[in-house]
Amino acid sequence: MTHIRTDIEIEKIRKSSLLVGKTIAEVARHLRPGITTIELDRIAETFIRDHGARPAFKGYNGYPATLCISVNEVVVHGIPGNQELKDGDMVSIDCGTVIDGFYG
């Protein structure tokens, strides 16, 4: 059965999705050699919570972080840790937020 979203629900999904984009932009401002992926994760969590949302990934099936950060050969779902970024690293960041029960 297909659930048709109301205009209010669509607006909440839109708001949550826009916050994802803003969070990734905020994290991107801090990307530099020497920063650790866990530092980027903390920046993201603070930013999300400061905007009245919660991180969608953190705690999902035991996932320990706000972001998935994949560096170089890690394809997807890299877990943030003490890895320091180096000049030339390829970095992929995945983020999700929840506002009023709706995911972005």
RAJO-V520825 format. One record per backbone hydrogen bond with DSSP energy under -1.0 kcal/mol. NH is the residue of the N-H (numbers start at 1). CO is the residue of the C=O. E is the energy in kcal/mol with one decimal. If there is no record, write none. Layout:
nh:NH co:CO e:E
nh:NH co:CO e:E
//
This chain:
nh:10 co:6 e:-2.6
nh:11 co:7 e:-2.1
nh:12 co:8 e:-1.9
nh:13 co:9 e:-2.3
nh:14 co:10 e:-2.6
nh:15 co:11 e:-2.6
nh:16 co:12 e:-2.2
nh:17 co:13 e:-2.5
nh:18 co:14 e:-2.7
nh:19 co:15 e:-1.7
nh:20 co:16 e:-1.4
nh:21 co:17 e:-1.7
nh:22 co:18 e:-2.2
nh:23 co:19 e:-2.6
nh:24 co:20 e:-2.5
nh:25 co:21 e:-2.1
nh:26 co:22 e:-2.2
nh:27 co:23 e:-2.6
nh:28 co:24 e:-2.5
nh:29 co:25 e:-1.5
nh:30 co:27 e:-1.5
nh:31 co:28 e:-1.0
nh:34 co:85 e:-3.2
nh:35 co:32 e:-1.6
nh:37 co:83 e:-1.6
nh:38 co:81 e:-2.3
nh:40 co:36 e:-1.7
nh:41 co:37 e:-1.8
nh:42 co:38 e:-2.1
nh:43 co:39 e:-2.1
nh:44 co:40 e:-2.2
nh:45 co:41 e:-2.5
nh:46 co:42 e:-2.4
nh:47 co:43 e:-2.3
nh:48 co:44 e:-2.7
nh:49 co:45 e:-2.6
nh:50 co:46 e:-2.6
nh:52 co:49 e:-1.8
nh:53 co:48 e:-1.8
nh:54 co:98 e:-1.8
nh:56 co:96 e:-2.4
nh:59 co:63 e:-3.6
nh:60 co:57 e:-2.4
nh:62 co:59 e:-1.5
nh:63 co:60 e:-2.1
nh:68 co:94 e:-2.1
nh:69 co:78 e:-2.4
nh:70 co:92 e:-2.7
nh:72 co:90 e:-3.1
nh:74 co:71 e:-1.7
nh:85 co:35 e:-2.7
nh:89 co:86 e:-2.2
nh:92 co:70 e:-2.8
nh:94 co:68 e:-2.7
nh:98 co:54 e:-2.0
nh:99 co:102 e:-2.4
nh:102 co:99 e:-2.2
nh:104 co:97 e:-2.4
//
